[in-house]
Amino acid sequence: MGAGRPPADKEQKVTETKDLPIISEALGVIDGALNDFLHRELVSSNEVTDLLLDVRSVLSKSSAKSVEDISGLELVLEDQVSAQA
């Protein structure tokens, strides 16, 4: 058992997420590739790399959107502070 971690029976499970559409899209990419890979004995490292890059791309969209949301919030807060001054 790792230091600082609660016992397995006490751990809380995270079941909600704000980026459900992004996760669904990433899962779709993974499922499509797994379906293609399922019928073959060998999968090249290039194909696996392409899959990982596709998933990373989908997840990066979510991260970039979060950064834009935070930047937009900062601008709104700055405008409110300027208006009060």
N, C-alpha and C positions, 0 to 999 in steps of 0.2 A: 504494500500500500504506500503511495507516494506521500511525502510530507506535505501537510497543509490541505490535503484532500479529505473530504468526508468519506466514510465507508460507503461502499457501493449501494447499500440499501437505503442510505440517507441522501444520496445525490438527487438533485432536482433535474427533471428532464425539461428541455426547452422544446415546446411544441408550436409556438407561434413565431412568425416572422413578418416583417413589413414588406419584404421584397419577394413575395410569393410568385409573381409573374416571372421574375428573373430566374428564380430557382426552378420553376416549371420549365422554362426554356432550356436551362442548362441540363436538366434531367432528360428532356426530349433529345438533346444532342447526344447525351450518353447512351440513352436507350436505342437510338437509331444506329449508333456505331456498334453497340453490343449485339444488336440483332444481325448486323452485317458480319461481325467477327464470329458469331456463334456457329456458322456453317463452314468455317475454315479451320484447318489444323494449325496453320501458321499465320501470324500477323506481323507485318514488318514494323520495325521501330519507327519508320517514317509515318506509318499510319497511326500508331499510338501517339506520336508527337503531334500530328495534325489534330487528333481528337482532343488532346490536352490543351492545345492552343485554342481550339474552338470553344472549349468550356471556359478557359481563362478569359477569352474575349467577351463571352456572355456575362461572366461575373464582373469583369472590369467595367462594363456598362453601368452596372448597379453602383459600383464604387464611385465612378465619375459623377453619376447623378447625385449621390449623397454629398459629394464635395460641392457641386453646384447649388444644392439646396442650402448648405451651410453658408456659402458665400452670399447667396441671396438674402439669407436671414441677417448676416452681418451688415449688409447695406441698409436693410430696413431699420435695424437698430441704430445705425449711425444717423440716418435721417431723423429718427425720432429724438435722439439726443440733441441734434442740431436745432430742431424745431423748438425744443424746450429751453434752449440757451438764450 
